[in-house]
Amino acid sequence: MGEDRRRHYDDGFRREALEPVRAGTGSRTLARRLAMPRQTPKQWILLYGSNGEEAVMGATGNRRYDW
């Protein structure tokens, strides 16, 4: 999990990243562990907290809310 994937994160990688998020790992620790910019896990943690795993898996920049 320590390889550089700054351009694209596939579904398998996102699923692996969500395991520590569920355990309560912070964005800095997650960024170091996954070798990614700090802002990315911060966004994923916020998305996961608001809409669950589906929000993180479908994070393509186009946000749609079902309200």
Buried (B, 14 or more C-beta within 10 A) or exposed (E): EEEEBEEEBEEEBBEEBBEBBEEEBEBEEBBEBBEBEEEBBBBBBEBBEEBEBEBBBBBEEEEEEEE
